[in-house]
Amino acid sequence: MEIDELKRILEAALLATNEPLSVARLDALFDEDEKPGTSAIKEALAALDGDLVDRSIELVEVASGYRIQVRPQLMPRLAKLWSDKPPKYSRALLETLAIIAYRQPITRGEIEQIRGVSLSSTILRTLQEREWIKTIGHRDVPGRPELLGTTREFLDYFNLKSLNELPTLAEIKDLDDFEPELNLNDPEHETQSEAAAAADAHPVEAPPSDAHESDPSRPAPSAEAMDHSAPDDEHGRGQ
C-alpha cells in the first residue's frame, strides 16, 4: 500500500474516534492480506505529523497511542463552542494528584503525612471517578493499606507517554499557567482545614518506599506539578 493512501486512512481513523489508537489497533483496521505492519504505520504517522505542522490540529502520542487534537494554544478561542463549563478542581485535589503521580505507589496515610492534613475521601473518589488513579496493590504492613498509582487515562489527559515525562519542580514556574479546567479557586471538594493548609503548605519529603519510583530523586511536589495540563478529549478533538 502506498504511503499516501495509508496516511489518509490513518488520519481518517484518528479523526473518527474520541480516544487514542495504538499502532496495533491501527494495524487491525486492515484485512490480513493487506496489513501494513508496525514499521509502515509509524512511517505514515510520521509523514502525517509533518503534514500537520502548520495546521490548527496536531498528532500527539500519549500512553494509549496516537490521537489528533486541536492545538492547546487555540483552545481558549474555542471555549464558547461548548455550553458546559469545564470541571474545576481544588488546590487540595491537585496537590493530592501530584503527590500520587510523583511518589507512587503511595498510601493514603503517606499522602496525609506529606500534606500535613487529613485527606478527604471526596478527593480520592473524584480522582477515581475521573480514572486518574487506581489501587495497584497493598502495603505489606499491619492493616495492609491500599497503594495508589496513576492510570493510562491520567497520562492521556495530560498528553504524556510515560511518567518520565512529568516536569521536575525546577521546571514549574507559575501557577497562572494552569489550563482553565484546572482552576484552583473552587473549593467544592475541599474541606476548610485543607483549604487553610493548601494556602501555605510546604510539603515535606515522602517516607521511603520499597517499591520502584519513576524518579526517586525528585522532591514531593505541590499542585504546581500539574502545570502541564491537556484539554478534555471532547473539547480538544480535531473533528
N, C-alpha and C positions, 0 to 999 in steps of 0.2 A: 504494500500500500504506500502510495506517495505521501511524503511528509506533510504536504499542504492539506491533503484530504484528511489525514489523521489529526492534524492540528484543528481543523474545523469541527470534527466530531468531538474531540475532547473539549473544545470551547463550548460547544452546544450542551454537552453533558454537565459541565460545571455551572453553566448559567441556568440549567433546568432544575437543579437541586438546591436545597437550602442547607446542605451540610457538606463538609469536606469529603472528598473522594480520594481514596488511596490509589496507588498505581495498580494494585491487584483488582480493585473494583472497576477501574477504568478498562483494564485488560479484559475483564469479564463481560464488557459490552459487546465483544466481538465473538463470532462463532469460532469453533475450534480450528477450522481450516484457514482462518484469516486473523488469528490473534497476532497483534504486532509485537508483543513481548515487552519486557521492562525497559530495555535499552531504547527501543524506538519510541515508547511512550514518553520517557524522560527527555529524549531529544525533541519531540514535538512540544512538550511543555516548555522547554527552554526557548524554543522558537516563538511560542505563544507569548511568553513573558516579554520577549524582545518587542513583539508587535504592540504590546500594551504600554510601552514606556511613556508615550506622550498622550495616553488616554486617561479618562476620568476613572477608570477601573484598573485594578491590578490583580495579578496572580500571586497568591500567598500560599506558602507551605506551612501548615500547622501540624500539631501532633497526630491528628486523624487523617491527614492527607492534604490535598490541594483544594483551594476554592478561589473563586473570582469575587471580588468585593469592591465597593466604592472606596476610593482613596480617603483615608481618615481626615485629611485636611479639608475635604469638601463636605463632610457630614454636617457641620453647623449650618450650612446653606440649605440643607435638605430637611432639617428638623421639622419644618412646618408641614411636611407631607403626611405626617402621622399625628393623629389626634391624641393617641395615648402618650402620656408623659413617660420618659424613661425612668426606670426604678432609681430610687435614691437610697444610699446606704450610709449608715452612721460611721463615725470615725472608729468606734469600738469594733464594729464588724470588720472593717478593712484592716485594722491592726491585727485582729484575730486571724484573718485570712493570710496576711503577710507572714505572721509567725508560723503558721502551719506550712506555708509554701517553703520557707527558708529552713525550718527546723524539723521537718517531717522525717521519720514518724514521731509523733508527739502526742502526749496525753492531755486531757483537759486540765488536770492539775498542774502540769508543766506550763501550759499556756497562762494559767492564772498566776503562777509564780513569776513569769516574765513580765506580765502586765501589771502585777501588783494589785489586782482587783478581781472579785468574783466574776466568772463568765456566765452570762445569761444563756439559758437554754434556747431562747428565741434566736440568738445569733447562730448557734450551731444548727438549729433547724432550718434557718433561712439559707445557710451555706449548703446544707444537704439538699434542700429543695431545688436550689439552683444547679445541683450536681457538680459543684465546685470542689467538695470534699467528700470523703467516704471513710469508713472504718476499714483499715487494712491489716489489722491484727490486734493482739493484746499484749501489754507489757507483762513480763514474767515476774510479777511481784504480787504480794497479797492483794486480793481484790481483782487482779487481772484487768486493770483499766484499759479501755479501748485506745488503740493507736490510730491517730487521724493522719490522713495524707490527702494530697490533691488528686484530681482526676484529669483525664484527657479533655473533658469539657472545659475545665479550668484553663488548660493550655490553649485550646482552640479559641476561647473567648478573648484571651489576651494576646492572640497572634504569636504564640510561642510553639516551637517544635519540641523543646525539652526544657526541663528545669534549669539546665545550664545557661539558658538564655535570659534568665532573670537578671535584672540590673543589680549591681552592687550598690551599697548605700552611698558610696562615693560618687556614683553617677546620678543620684537623686538630688535635684536642685531645689525645686519649688513646688509646694502643694497646689499652687494655682494652675499647674499644668494638667490637673486631673480632667478627664473627659466629663461632660455634663452628667452622664448616667452614673458617675461615681461621686456625686455631690456629697460633701461631708457634713452639711449643715442640718440634715434631717435627723432628729433624734428618735424616730419612730420605734426603732428596735433597741434603743439604748436606755439603760436604767440611769437614774440620777447619779448614782455612785460611779458608774462607768463614764458618764459624760464628764464628771469632775476630774476623774483620773486621766482621761484622754487629753484634757486640755493642757496638762503639764507633765504628762507621763515621760519617764526616762527609762525605757526598757533596759533590763539587765541581761547578762548572759544566760542562756538557757542551760539547764542541767545537762551533763554529758549523756549522750545516747549510745547504747550499744549497737545500734543499727547504723547502716551506711547513710550518710547525708550527701547531697549533691555537691556541697561545698562547705565543709565543716569549719572553714576558717572565717566565714562571714559572721558578723555580729547579729544578734537578734534585731530584726527590723521593726519599724513602726508602720503606720498606714502609708507612709511615704513610699514604701517599697512597691506599691501598686501603681506607680506613676505612669507605667506604660500600659494603658488600657486599650481595648478594642471595642468597636461598636457591636451591638447585638446583631446576630445574623439577619433578622428580619428587617433591620434598618440599614444594614451595610451591604446587602447583596446587590450585585450589579445586574439585576434582572429588569 
